[in-house]
């Protein structure tokens, strides 16, 4: 791989990382640790998980409609990802209520 391609790839990755950090943590500069963690949990479970769930299910559906032989696996993985992802919210809420 040429040096210019490596620099471009690293620049894109750095830009994506900065974007993700900016989306997840805009209010963390003036917040305490507990507020910061609550805000992070809210962003992950309220924005990122639903987005990933829709992308996963859409990928499974496209794979099914195009006749991919592994489409059933893709749909099962997408559903399991949704169950575990949204189940994580319930587990975190349960533990936080138990601790307080």
N, C-alpha and C positions, 0 to 999 in steps of 0.2 A: 504494500500500500504506500502511495506516495505521501510525502510530508504534508502537502497541501490538503489532502483528504483527511489526514489525521488531525490537523489543526481545525478544519471545518467540523469534523465529528465532535471534537472536544468542545468547540464553541457552541455547537447546538446542544450538547449535553449540559454544559454550564448554564446556558440560557434557560433550558427546561427546568433545571434545578432551582434557579433563581425565581422563575415563575411559580413553581410549586411552593417554595418557601413563602413567597409573597401572598399567595392565595390562602395558605394555611395559617399564617401567623401575622396578619396585619395589626392586630390589637394586642399582641403579646408584649410589646415594649413597655406598656404602662400597667401591666397586670401582675398579680401575685402568682405563685406557682399553681395554686389550686384553680384559680380562674384561667390560667393559661392551659392547663390540662383539660379543663372542662370545655374551653373553646376549641381546642384541638380535637377532642372527642366529638364535639358537635359538628365540626367541619367534616371529619372523616365519615361519620355515620349519616350525616344529612346531605352531603354533596358527593363525596367520592364513591361510597358504597352503592347508592342508587345508580350512579353513572356506570360503574363497572357491571352492575347487574343487567342494565339495559344492553350494554355492549355485548356481554356474554350471551344473553338470550338471543339477541339479534344475530350474533355469529352462529349460534346453533341453528336458528331458523334458516339462515341463508345456506348453511351447510346441508340442511335437510332438503330444501327446495332445489338445490343444485345436484342432488343425488349422491352426495358424498357417503361412502359406506360407513364412515365413522360418525355420522350425524347424530345417532342415538347417544353415543358417548359424549359428544359436545354438549348436547342438551342436558344430559345427566350432570355433567360437570358444572354447567351454568346454574342449574337448580341447586346443587349442593353448595356452590359458592354463595348463592343468595341465602340459603338456610344458615350457613355458618357465619356469613357476614352480618346478617341482620340478627342472628342469634347472639352474636358477640355483644351487641347493644344491650340485650336483655341480661346477659351475664354481668356486664359491667354495672348496669343499674342495680341489679340484685346485690352485688358485692358492695357497692357504694352505700346502699341503704342499710346493709348489715353492719358495716364499719361505723357509720354515724350513729 
